[in-house]
Amino acid sequence: MRTILWPVSLPGLQTKSYLNMELAVISGKGGTGKSSVTAAFATLGEKLVVADCDVDAANLYLLFNPEHDSEQVYIGGHKAVVDHSLCTVCGICESYCRFDAIKEVEGKIIISETSCDGCFFCSRICPTDAITMVRSDKSRMYSGSFRNGMMVYGRLAPGEENSGKLVSMVRDEAKRVAADKGMRTILLDGPPGIGCPVISTVTGVDRIVIVTEPTMSGLADLKRVHEVARKFTSSAGVIINKADLNEAMADRIEGWCGAQGITMLGRLPFDRRVTDSMVAGRSVVEMYPDSEISKSINKIWNNLIVNGKE
């Protein structure tokens, strides 16, 4: 197991000449079905690298159960640790901690790992040098093989920081694996929202797929995430998942996309077999290839990858 410190230098990966496509699937909010769509794409593709960039809550590995070839330690920050033999319980650190991570408990100074932001301030103001900063080494990155290719994913430990940096590390590893294995497609399952890990996911990709749902919040969050996505690529398209649950709102979303010049990739129906497939450890296109939703996903994938259309 290797320990990786940020920044990571991977010589020779500055160019993507060996790739046909690096495709990111994102959403403006959680619960739209983004990872279900990504899983279906992953099982339709041949010899591709899947990278789960939702490092705060990675879940594709639960579905694909990859055989790990490597495990790497990610160190993205530091945590404060108290040496009680030196601490006089003066309370200075507690009074200055902006993150409310330091408390006096039963006559001892206790620092919460999940609340500590790793700012170093307490260690610098401690009059007895009782506080030291240690590297946070609980986060991991894994890579290995699954039934349709290779998979790379990161798991950020609870309370750990720098998720965007871990996403960049996952993407670099995916490029290295693709180059080593001669795989020409990288499929990224991005996190929801518009934060730093999303930006790390979409930077430099060839295409972005945004998955939304036919609700008011779905439209509002679609607008926000598209505002981010368009700063990185003009090649972004939208999938409306569970579109038949609210056809009027689906029409409204499609109308907004048309007015903005955004490609509508397709609509997917609500189908309980998606959940049934996940429970069985498969994607819906694997378990129910003849279903309406599987045919729709297959058509979208072919337009994106096989025919090179948006």
Backbone torsions as a table, in degrees:
resi	resn	phi	psi	omega
1	MET	NA	127.1	-178.4
2	ARG	-95.7	149.4	173.0
3	THR	-102.0	126.1	-176.1
4	ILE	-112.7	123.6	174.4
5	LEU	-101.8	142.4	176.0
6	TRP	-83.8	140.0	1.4
7	PRO	-81.3	157.6	178.7
8	VAL	-102.1	132.4	178.2
9	SER	-109.4	118.5	178.7
10	LEU	-121.5	91.1	-175.4
11	PRO	-58.1	141.6	174.9
12	GLY	88.5	-4.6	-177.5
13	LEU	-101.9	11.1	179.1
14	GLN	-71.0	-26.5	178.2
15	THR	-100.5	148.7	177.4
16	LYS	-111.0	31.6	-174.5
17	SER	-63.3	-23.8	-178.8
18	TYR	-83.0	-7.0	-176.1
19	LEU	-101.0	144.2	167.3
20	ASN	-88.2	-36.4	-171.8
21	MET	-156.6	134.4	166.7
22	GLU	-121.4	110.8	-170.7
23	LEU	-116.8	127.9	179.3
24	ALA	-110.0	133.1	175.3
25	VAL	-109.5	120.4	-176.7
26	ILE	-133.4	175.2	176.2
27	SER	-152.5	156.4	-180.0
28	GLY	-78.7	-18.7	-179.0
29	LYS	-148.3	163.7	176.3
30	GLY	-77.2	154.8	174.6
31	GLY	88.7	7.7	-179.4
32	THR	-82.3	-15.2	-176.1
33	GLY	99.6	17.7	-178.4
34	LYS	-56.7	-49.7	-176.9
35	SER	-69.5	-30.1	176.0
36	SER	-65.6	-41.3	177.6
37	VAL	-66.0	-44.1	178.9
38	THR	-60.4	-41.9	179.4
39	ALA	-62.2	-39.9	177.9
40	ALA	-65.5	-44.1	176.1
41	PHE	-57.8	-42.2	-176.2
42	ALA	-63.1	-32.7	-178.7
43	THR	-90.5	-8.6	172.1
44	LEU	-88.3	-29.1	-178.8
45	GLY	-75.1	160.9	177.7
46	GLU	-120.3	129.3	177.1
47	LYS	50.5	62.0	179.1
48	LEU	-123.0	164.9	175.7
49	VAL	-105.8	123.6	176.5
50	VAL	-101.8	127.9	179.1
51	ALA	-120.9	117.5	177.0
52	ASP	-87.1	102.9	-177.1
53	CYS	-92.0	2.5	175.5
54	ASP	-84.1	68.8	-168.6
55	VAL	-68.6	-21.2	177.1
56	ASP	-74.0	-24.2	-179.0
57	ALA	-151.9	57.2	-179.8
58	ALA	-63.0	135.9	-178.7
59	ASN	-139.8	-10.0	-179.3
60	LEU	-63.7	-28.8	179.6
61	TYR	-63.9	-26.3	177.7
62	LEU	-66.9	-31.5	-179.5
63	LEU	-83.2	-42.2	-172.9
64	PHE	-94.8	-18.0	176.3
65	ASN	46.2	60.0	-176.2
66	PRO	-67.2	151.4	172.8
67	GLU	-86.3	112.8	-173.0
68	HIS	-70.2	127.6	172.1
69	ASP	-94.6	-28.0	-178.3
70	SER	-150.3	150.1	173.9
71	GLU	-131.8	125.9	-176.7
72	GLN	-124.2	138.4	177.5
73	VAL	-81.9	132.4	176.6
74	TYR	-107.3	124.4	177.5
75	ILE	-114.6	106.0	-176.7
76	GLY	-113.4	-0.9	-177.8
77	GLY	-169.4	-166.4	-177.8
78	HIS	-135.7	158.7	175.5
79	LYS	-129.3	149.8	-179.7
80	ALA	-85.4	138.3	179.1
81	VAL	-130.3	136.9	-177.0
82	VAL	-100.0	132.5	170.2
83	ASP	-94.2	102.3	-173.8
84	HIS	-67.7	-17.9	177.1
85	SER	-72.8	-20.1	178.7
86	LEU	-103.8	-21.9	-174.2
87	CYS	-72.5	133.1	177.6
88	THR	-102.8	5.8	-179.3
89	VAL	54.0	44.5	-179.5
90	CYS	-73.6	-23.3	176.6
91	GLY	86.3	0.8	-179.5
92	ILE	-62.4	-44.9	-178.6
93	CYS	-62.0	-41.7	-179.9
94	GLU	-63.0	-41.5	-176.6
95	SER	-70.0	-25.7	-177.1
96	TYR	-99.3	-10.0	-176.8
97	CYS	-70.1	116.6	-178.1
98	ARG	-75.8	-16.4	-174.3
99	PHE	-102.1	6.6	178.2
100	ASP	54.2	36.8	-177.0
101	ALA	-93.1	-11.1	-174.0
102	ILE	-114.2	127.8	179.9
103	LYS	-136.4	148.7	170.7
104	GLU	-91.7	119.7	-178.0
105	VAL	-126.5	116.6	178.0
106	GLU	51.4	45.8	175.3
107	GLY	78.7	12.2	177.8
108	LYS	-129.5	147.9	174.2
109	ILE	-83.8	122.2	-179.8
110	ILE	-117.3	131.9	178.9
111	ILE	-113.0	123.9	179.9
112	SER	-76.5	123.4	179.7
113	GLU	-62.9	-39.4	-176.2
114	THR	-75.6	-23.3	179.6
115	SER	-92.9	-25.3	-178.5
116	CYS	-64.0	128.6	-178.8
117	ASP	-93.1	-4.8	178.7
118	GLY	71.3	33.4	-174.9
119	CYS	-81.9	-11.6	177.5
120	PHE	77.9	-6.0	-171.8
121	PHE	-64.2	-43.9	-177.6
122	CYS	-62.4	-36.9	-179.3
123	SER	-68.3	-25.6	-178.0
124	ARG	-85.6	-25.2	-178.3
125	ILE	-99.8	-7.0	-179.3
126	CYS	-64.6	121.0	-176.1
127	PRO	-69.6	-18.2	-178.9
128	THR	-111.7	8.4	-178.7
129	ASP	55.3	39.6	-178.4
130	ALA	-85.7	-10.9	-177.6
131	ILE	-111.0	127.6	175.6
132	THR	-122.3	157.5	179.1
133	MET	-105.1	126.6	179.6
134	VAL	-116.4	151.7	-179.7
135	ARG	-67.5	138.9	175.0
136	SER	-82.4	116.4	-173.2
137	ASP	-124.3	29.3	-176.5
138	LYS	-96.4	-12.3	179.7
139	SER	-84.1	152.7	-175.7
140	ARG	-137.1	155.8	168.1
141	MET	-127.0	135.6	-177.4
142	TYR	-123.6	150.1	170.5
143	SER	-142.2	148.3	-178.9
144	GLY	-179.2	-171.8	-175.7
145	SER	-103.9	148.4	170.4
146	PHE	-134.1	-177.8	-166.4
147	ARG	-64.2	-19.4	-179.3
148	ASN	-115.0	6.6	-179.0
149	GLY	156.4	-132.5	-178.4
150	MET	-121.1	155.5	-178.9
151	MET	-137.4	139.2	175.7
152	VAL	-129.8	135.5	177.1
153	TYR	-154.1	154.0	177.7
154	GLY	-115.5	151.6	176.3
155	ARG	-130.5	105.7	179.4
156	LEU	-80.8	126.4	-178.8
157	ALA	-65.0	150.3	179.4
158	PRO	-55.6	132.5	178.4
159	GLY	82.5	-4.2	-179.4
160	GLU	-80.2	159.5	-175.0
161	GLU	-112.0	179.3	174.5
162	ASN	63.9	46.3	178.1
163	SER	-64.2	-33.3	178.7
164	GLY	-62.3	-36.6	178.4
165	LYS	-68.8	-37.7	177.5
166	LEU	-66.6	-36.5	175.4
167	VAL	-60.1	-45.1	178.3
168	SER	-61.2	-37.9	178.2
169	MET	-65.8	-41.4	177.3
170	VAL	-61.6	-43.2	-179.9
171	ARG	-66.3	-40.0	177.2
172	ASP	-62.0	-41.4	178.9
173	GLU	-66.2	-38.7	178.1
174	ALA	-61.7	-40.0	177.7
175	LYS	-66.3	-39.5	178.8
176	ARG	-63.7	-44.6	179.8
177	VAL	-63.3	-43.2	179.6
178	ALA	-60.5	-42.0	179.4
179	ALA	-66.6	-42.5	-178.6
180	ASP	-66.1	-38.9	-174.2
181	LYS	-94.2	-3.6	-178.9
182	GLY	70.0	29.8	179.6
183	MET	-94.8	135.0	-168.6
184	ARG	-107.8	4.7	177.9
185	THR	-131.0	130.3	173.1
186	ILE	-117.0	125.9	-179.6
187	LEU	-111.6	119.0	-177.0
188	LEU	-104.6	125.8	171.5
189	ASP	-96.3	102.9	-174.5
190	GLY	-84.2	166.5	175.9
191	PRO	-78.3	161.1	175.3
192	PRO	-78.3	162.8	175.3
193	GLY	97.4	-159.9	-176.1
194	ILE	-133.6	17.9	-174.6
195	GLY	-80.6	-170.8	-176.2
196	CYS	-55.6	-44.5	-180.0
197	PRO	-64.4	-28.6	176.0
198	VAL	-68.1	-45.3	178.5
199	ILE	-60.8	-41.3	177.3
200	SER	-63.7	-31.2	-179.5
201	THR	-72.6	-43.2	-170.8
202	VAL	-91.3	-13.1	-178.5
203	THR	-61.5	120.8	174.2
204	GLY	80.4	5.1	179.9
205	VAL	-77.3	163.4	179.1
206	ASP	-81.7	-39.2	-178.1
207	ARG	-145.2	152.4	178.1
208	ILE	-125.3	131.4	172.7
209	VAL	-110.8	123.7	178.7
210	ILE	-105.6	122.8	178.9
211	VAL	-100.9	126.1	178.8
212	THR	-129.8	179.1	179.4
213	GLU	-133.8	157.5	-173.8
214	PRO	-81.1	67.1	176.4
215	THR	-135.4	165.6	177.6
216	MET	-61.6	-43.9	178.7
217	SER	-66.7	-33.8	177.1
218	GLY	-61.4	-42.6	178.5
219	LEU	-68.4	-44.5	-179.2
220	ALA	-60.5	-43.7	-178.8
221	ASP	-74.8	-29.1	173.3
222	LEU	-60.8	-43.8	179.5
223	LYS	-61.1	-41.8	-178.6
224	ARG	-66.9	-47.0	-175.3
225	VAL	-71.6	-31.7	176.8
226	HIS	-67.8	-35.1	177.1
227	GLU	-59.9	-36.7	175.6
228	VAL	-72.3	-47.7	-173.9
229	ALA	-61.5	-38.8	-175.2
230	ARG	-69.7	-15.2	175.7
231	LYS	-75.6	-14.9	-175.9
232	PHE	-112.1	-26.0	177.7
233	THR	-159.8	148.1	175.2
234	SER	-89.3	-6.9	-176.4
235	SER	-96.9	74.4	178.8
236	ALA	-124.7	139.3	178.6
237	GLY	-132.0	163.3	-174.1
238	VAL	-121.7	137.4	170.3
239	ILE	-114.4	128.3	174.0
240	ILE	-97.2	110.0	179.9
241	ASN	-89.4	148.9	-179.0
242	LYS	56.6	36.7	-171.6
243	ALA	-62.6	-31.7	-175.9
244	ASP	-75.0	-7.0	176.9
245	LEU	-73.9	-23.1	178.4
246	ASN	-154.4	82.5	-175.5
247	GLU	-61.6	-36.9	-178.8
248	ALA	-63.3	-43.1	178.6
249	MET	-70.1	-35.7	176.5
250	ALA	-61.7	-40.9	176.9
251	ASP	-63.7	-39.1	179.7
252	ARG	-64.3	-42.6	178.7
253	ILE	-64.5	-43.8	179.5
254	GLU	-63.9	-37.8	177.0
255	GLY	-63.5	-41.3	177.9
256	TRP	-64.0	-42.4	178.6
257	CYS	-60.7	-41.9	179.0
258	GLY	-62.5	-41.3	-180.0
259	ALA	-66.2	-29.2	-179.6
260	GLN	-90.7	-3.6	-177.8
261	GLY	74.9	25.5	-178.8
262	ILE	-93.6	133.6	-179.4
263	THR	-69.1	127.1	171.5
264	MET	-88.1	113.0	-178.1
265	LEU	-79.7	-29.0	178.3
266	GLY	156.5	171.1	175.7
267	ARG	-115.0	140.3	177.2
268	LEU	-115.7	137.0	179.0
269	PRO	-79.4	159.7	171.2
270	PHE	-71.5	132.9	-177.6
271	ASP	-150.4	118.1	-179.4
272	ARG	-64.5	-17.9	-180.0
273	ARG	-68.1	-17.8	173.8
274	VAL	-62.3	-46.9	178.2
275	THR	-65.9	-42.3	178.7
276	ASP	-58.4	-40.1	180.0
277	SER	-65.3	-43.8	180.0
278	MET	-60.9	-42.2	179.3
279	VAL	-61.5	-33.5	180.0
280	ALA	-83.8	-0.6	179.5
281	GLY	77.2	28.5	179.3
282	ARG	-133.3	165.7	171.7
283	SER	-89.1	162.5	-176.9
284	VAL	-65.0	-31.3	-179.8
285	VAL	-73.7	-19.5	175.5
286	GLU	-80.4	-44.4	-174.7
287	MET	-83.9	-34.2	-176.4
288	TYR	-131.4	66.6	-174.4
289	PRO	-64.4	-22.6	-177.5
290	ASP	-95.7	3.4	179.6
291	SER	-73.7	160.4	-178.8
292	GLU	-61.1	-42.6	-177.9
293	ILE	-66.9	-37.5	179.4
294	SER	-66.0	-40.0	178.4
295	LYS	-65.2	-38.8	179.2
296	SER	-66.1	-43.4	178.9
297	ILE	-64.3	-40.8	179.3
298	ASN	-60.9	-41.7	179.4
299	LYS	-63.9	-43.4	179.1
300	ILE	-62.8	-44.6	-179.7
301	TRP	-61.6	-43.6	179.0
302	ASN	-62.0	-40.7	178.6
303	ASN	-65.6	-35.9	-179.0
304	LEU	-74.8	-45.4	-169.7
305	ILE	-105.6	-55.0	-172.1
306	VAL	-69.5	-48.5	-177.6
307	ASN	-90.8	-8.8	178.6
308	GLY	69.3	26.6	-179.7
309	LYS	-100.0	161.4	176.5
310	GLU	-102.1	NA	NA
